[in-house]
Amino acid sequence: MPVTVTYELTDLGRSLQIVMRGIKDWAEGHMEEVLTHRDGYDHRQCDAAD
């Protein structure tokens, strides 16, 4: 039988789940806008390097 390891969050770690879910939901809800701004930033950096 192979050795197995089981990981689980502590109560402290579990207390972050609501916060992390909120960040995940925000990121997914704003992904298009984030990508648009990132592309704009990348283009400005390329232009500045020229």
MOPAC internal coordinates of N, CA, C and O (Angstrom, degrees):
PM7 1SCF
backbone

  N    0.0000 0     0.00 0     0.00 0    0    0    0
  C    1.4476 1     0.00 0     0.00 0    1    0    0
  C    1.5370 1   108.31 1     0.00 0    2    1    0
  O    1.2310 1   120.28 1   -52.40 1    3    2    1
  N    1.3553 1   117.07 1   127.60 1    3    2    1
  C    1.4663 1   119.00 1  -179.40 1    5    3    2
  C    1.5250 1   111.57 1   -71.24 1    6    5    3
  O    1.2310 1   121.52 1   -26.52 1    7    6    5
  N    1.3162 1   114.69 1   153.48 1    7    6    5
  C    1.4589 1   120.86 1   178.08 1    9    7    6
  C    1.5251 1   108.37 1   -71.41 1   10    9    7
  O    1.2310 1   120.37 1   -43.22 1   11   10    9
  N    1.3038 1   116.89 1   136.78 1   11   10    9
  C    1.4586 1   120.55 1   177.18 1   13   11   10
  C    1.5223 1   109.24 1  -124.41 1   14   13   11
  O    1.2310 1   121.57 1   -27.40 1   15   14   13
  N    1.3139 1   114.60 1   152.60 1   15   14   13
  C    1.4629 1   121.00 1   177.36 1   17   15   14
  C    1.5220 1   106.92 1  -127.66 1   18   17   15
  O    1.2310 1   120.72 1   -45.41 1   19   18   17
  N    1.3036 1   116.23 1   134.59 1   19   18   17
  C    1.4571 1   120.92 1   177.97 1   21   19   18
  C    1.5233 1   108.38 1  -113.44 1   22   21   19
  O    1.2310 1   121.25 1   -54.85 1   23   22   21
  N    1.3225 1   115.22 1   125.15 1   23   22   21
  C    1.4572 1   120.98 1   177.60 1   25   23   22
  C    1.5221 1   108.79 1  -108.11 1   26   25   23
  O    1.2310 1   120.46 1   -35.28 1   27   26   25
  N    1.3041 1   116.72 1   144.72 1   27   26   25
  C    1.4522 1   120.48 1   172.94 1   29   27   26
  C    1.5204 1   108.21 1  -151.92 1   30   29   27
  O    1.2310 1   121.58 1   -25.50 1   31   30   29
  N    1.3232 1   114.59 1   154.50 1   31   30   29
  C    1.4547 1   120.16 1   179.10 1   33   31   30
  C    1.5182 1   111.28 1   -72.25 1   34   33   31
  O    1.2310 1   121.62 1   -31.98 1   35   34   33
  N    1.2990 1   114.51 1   148.02 1   35   34   33
  C    1.4579 1   119.62 1   171.39 1   37   35   34
  C    1.5292 1   107.93 1   -77.52 1   38   37   35
  O    1.2310 1   120.65 1    -6.60 1   39   38   37
  N    1.3158 1   116.37 1   173.40 1   39   38   37
  C    1.4674 1   119.55 1   175.61 1   41   39   38
  C    1.5264 1   110.26 1   -58.86 1   42   41   39
  O    1.2310 1   120.24 1   141.51 1   43   42   41
  N    1.3263 1   117.15 1   -38.49 1   43   42   41
  C    1.4637 1   121.00 1   178.85 1   45   43   42
  C    1.5246 1   110.53 1   -63.49 1   46   45   43
  O    1.2310 1   120.64 1   135.47 1   47   46   45
  N    1.3066 1   116.37 1   -44.53 1   47   46   45
  C    1.4660 1   120.46 1   177.40 1   49   47   46
  C    1.5200 1   112.01 1   -63.36 1   50   49   47
  O    1.2310 1   120.78 1   138.02 1   51   50   49
  N    1.3166 1   116.12 1   -41.98 1   51   50   49
  C    1.4643 1   119.92 1   178.91 1   53   51   50
  C    1.5255 1   111.42 1   -63.08 1   54   53   51
  O    1.2310 1   120.36 1   150.47 1   55   54   53
  N    1.3394 1   116.91 1   -29.53 1   55   54   53
  C    1.4600 1   119.45 1  -179.88 1   57   55   54
  C    1.5282 1   111.75 1   -66.19 1   58   57   55
  O    1.2310 1   119.75 1   162.83 1   59   58   57
  N    1.3157 1   118.09 1   -17.17 1   59   58   57
  C    1.4653 1   121.94 1   177.49 1   61   59   58
  C    1.5212 1   113.39 1   -86.76 1   62   61   59
  O    1.2310 1   119.84 1   168.76 1   63   62   61
  N    1.3103 1   117.92 1   -11.24 1   63   62   61
  C    1.4591 1   120.39 1  -175.48 1   65   63   62
  C    1.5230 1   112.68 1   -57.91 1   66   65   63
  O    1.2310 1   119.32 1   138.75 1   67   66   65
  N    1.3058 1   118.90 1   -41.25 1   67   66   65
  C    1.4608 1   121.74 1  -179.43 1   69   67   66
  C    1.5271 1   109.81 1   -65.04 1   70   69   67
  O    1.2310 1   120.89 1   136.60 1   71   70   69
  N    1.3309 1   115.91 1   -43.40 1   71   70   69
  C    1.4648 1   120.39 1   179.22 1   73   71   70
  C    1.5278 1   110.12 1   -63.39 1   74   73   71
  O    1.2310 1   120.33 1   131.92 1   75   74   73
  N    1.3177 1   116.98 1   -48.08 1   75   74   73
  C    1.4635 1   121.08 1  -177.97 1   77   75   74
  C    1.5296 1   111.11 1   -65.13 1   78   77   75
  O    1.2310 1   119.96 1   143.30 1   79   78   77
  N    1.3230 1   117.69 1   -36.70 1   79   78   77
  C    1.4603 1   120.42 1   177.13 1   81   79   78
  C    1.5295 1   109.97 1   -63.78 1   82   81   79
  O    1.2310 1   120.60 1   140.70 1   83   82   81
  N    1.3392 1   116.46 1   -39.30 1   83   82   81
  C    1.4577 1   120.36 1   177.09 1   85   83   82
  C    1.5188 1   111.94 1   -62.37 1   86   85   83
  O    1.2310 1   120.37 1   137.63 1   87   86   85
  N    1.3288 1   116.90 1   -42.37 1   87   86   85
  C    1.4718 1   120.80 1   177.73 1   89   87   86
  C    1.5240 1   110.01 1   -64.63 1   90   89   87
  O    1.2310 1   120.35 1   136.98 1   91   90   89
  N    1.3195 1   116.93 1   -43.02 1   91   90   89
  C    1.4687 1   121.31 1   179.03 1   93   91   90
  C    1.5323 1   110.56 1   -61.78 1   94   93   91
  O    1.2310 1   120.61 1   133.71 1   95   94   93
  N    1.3252 1   116.44 1   -46.29 1   95   94   93
  C    1.4662 1   120.62 1   179.95 1   97   95   94
  C    1.5274 1   110.68 1   -62.34 1   98   97   95
  O    1.2310 1   120.41 1   138.29 1   99   98   97
  N    1.3314 1   116.83 1   -41.71 1   99   98   97
  C    1.4608 1   120.61 1   178.78 1  101   99   98
  C    1.5287 1   110.21 1   -62.54 1  102  101   99
  O    1.2310 1   120.76 1   133.01 1  103  102  101
  N    1.3282 1   116.15 1   -46.99 1  103  102  101
  C    1.4680 1   120.66 1  -178.55 1  105  103  102
  C    1.5275 1   110.91 1   -61.39 1  106  105  103
  O    1.2310 1   120.31 1   135.93 1  107  106  105
  N    1.3140 1   117.01 1   -44.07 1  107  106  105
  C    1.4669 1   119.62 1   179.18 1  109  107  106
  C    1.5273 1   111.36 1   -66.27 1  110  109  107
  O    1.2310 1   120.28 1   142.87 1  111  110  109
  N    1.3200 1   117.08 1   -37.13 1  111  110  109
  C    1.4508 1   120.92 1  -179.46 1  113  111  110
  C    1.5186 1   113.64 1   -72.36 1  114  113  111
  O    1.2310 1   120.19 1   159.30 1  115  114  113
  N    1.3338 1   117.25 1   -20.70 1  115  114  113
  C    1.4611 1   121.78 1  -177.53 1  117  115  114
  C    1.5285 1   112.63 1  -116.57 1  118  117  115
  O    1.2310 1   120.36 1  -165.65 1  119  118  117
  N    1.3316 1   116.91 1    14.35 1  119  118  117
  C    1.4624 1   120.46 1  -172.92 1  121  119  118
  C    1.5228 1   112.47 1   -57.67 1  122  121  119
  O    1.2310 1   119.66 1   135.35 1  123  122  121
  N    1.3170 1   118.25 1   -44.65 1  123  122  121
  C    1.4653 1   120.37 1  -177.93 1  125  123  122
  C    1.5267 1   110.59 1   -61.65 1  126  125  123
  O    1.2310 1   120.72 1   136.69 1  127  126  125
  N    1.3298 1   116.23 1   -43.31 1  127  126  125
  C    1.4635 1   120.72 1   179.58 1  129  127  126
  C    1.5313 1   111.32 1   -65.51 1  130  129  127
  O    1.2310 1   120.28 1   138.36 1  131  130  129
  N    1.3264 1   117.08 1   -41.64 1  131  130  129
  C    1.4639 1   121.45 1   178.30 1  133  131  130
  C    1.5256 1   109.81 1   -61.51 1  134  133  131
  O    1.2310 1   120.30 1   133.81 1  135  134  133
  N    1.3272 1   117.03 1   -46.19 1  135  134  133
  C    1.4638 1   120.35 1  -179.76 1  137  135  134
  C    1.5220 1   111.63 1   -63.77 1  138  137  135
  O    1.2310 1   120.18 1   140.84 1  139  138  137
  N    1.3298 1   117.27 1   -39.16 1  139  138  137
  C    1.4577 1   120.99 1   178.08 1  141  139  138
  C    1.5241 1   110.60 1   -62.22 1  142  141  139
  O    1.2310 1   120.37 1   133.98 1  143  142  141
  N    1.3167 1   116.89 1   -46.02 1  143  142  141
  C    1.4704 1   120.60 1   179.09 1  145  143  142
  C    1.5236 1   111.13 1   -66.20 1  146  145  143
  O    1.2310 1   120.25 1   142.03 1  147  146  145
  N    1.3217 1   117.14 1   -37.97 1  147  146  145
  C    1.4662 1   120.21 1   178.67 1  149  147  146
  C    1.5135 1   110.58 1   -63.53 1  150  149  147
  O    1.2310 1   120.48 1   136.31 1  151  150  149
  N    1.3359 1   116.68 1   -43.69 1  151  150  149
  C    1.4632 1   120.19 1   178.38 1  153  151  150
  C    1.5249 1   111.11 1   -62.00 1  154  153  151
  O    1.2310 1   120.36 1   138.39 1  155  154  153
  N    1.3408 1   116.93 1   -41.61 1  155  154  153
  C    1.4570 1   120.67 1   177.56 1  157  155  154
  C    1.5183 1   111.66 1   -61.65 1  158  157  155
  O    1.2310 1   120.59 1   137.71 1  159  158  157
  N    1.3168 1   116.48 1   -42.29 1  159  158  157
  C    1.4623 1   121.08 1   177.62 1  161  159  158
  C    1.5248 1   110.25 1   -62.37 1  162  161  159
  O    1.2310 1   120.35 1   133.02 1  163  162  161
  N    1.3305 1   116.95 1   -46.98 1  163  162  161
  C    1.4598 1   120.85 1  -179.73 1  165  163  162
  C    1.5244 1   111.03 1   -58.77 1  166  165  163
  O    1.2310 1   120.12 1   137.16 1  167  166  165
  N    1.3245 1   117.37 1   -42.84 1  167  166  165
  C    1.4690 1   120.64 1  -179.87 1  169  167  166
  C    1.5263 1   110.79 1   -65.44 1  170  169  167
  O    1.2310 1   119.91 1   140.26 1  171  170  169
  N    1.3211 1   117.77 1   -39.74 1  171  170  169
  C    1.4689 1   120.53 1   178.48 1  173  171  170
  C    1.5163 1   110.87 1   -65.19 1  174  173  171
  O    1.2310 1   120.08 1   143.18 1  175  174  173
  N    1.3420 1   117.46 1   -36.82 1  175  174  173
  C    1.4555 1   120.67 1   178.44 1  177  175  174
  C    1.5185 1   111.16 1   -66.53 1  178  177  175
  O    1.2310 1   120.65 1   140.34 1  179  178  177
  N    1.3302 1   116.36 1   -39.66 1  179  178  177
  C    1.4674 1   120.95 1   177.57 1  181  179  178
  C    1.5236 1   110.76 1   -64.87 1  182  181  179
  O    1.2310 1   120.47 1   137.51 1  183  182  181
  N    1.3320 1   116.71 1   -42.49 1  183  182  181
  C    1.4620 1   121.28 1   179.56 1  185  183  182
  C    1.5199 1   110.67 1   -64.69 1  186  185  183
  O    1.2310 1   119.74 1   141.91 1  187  186  185
  N    1.3062 1   118.10 1   -38.09 1  187  186  185
  C    1.4611 1   122.61 1  -179.24 1  189  187  186
  C    1.5263 1   111.45 1   -69.44 1  190  189  187
  O    1.2310 1   120.64 1   151.07 1  191  190  189
  N    1.3282 1   116.38 1   -28.93 1  191  190  189
  C    1.4619 1   120.73 1  -179.04 1  193  191  190
  C    1.5252 1   112.21 1   -77.48 1  194  193  191
  O    1.2310 1   120.49 1   161.49 1  195  194  193
  N    1.3219 1   116.66 1   -18.51 1  195  194  193
  C    1.4732 1   120.03 1  -178.24 1  197  195  194
  C    1.4900 1   112.76 1   -76.24 1  198  197  195
  O    1.2310 1   120.10 1   180.00 1  199  198  197

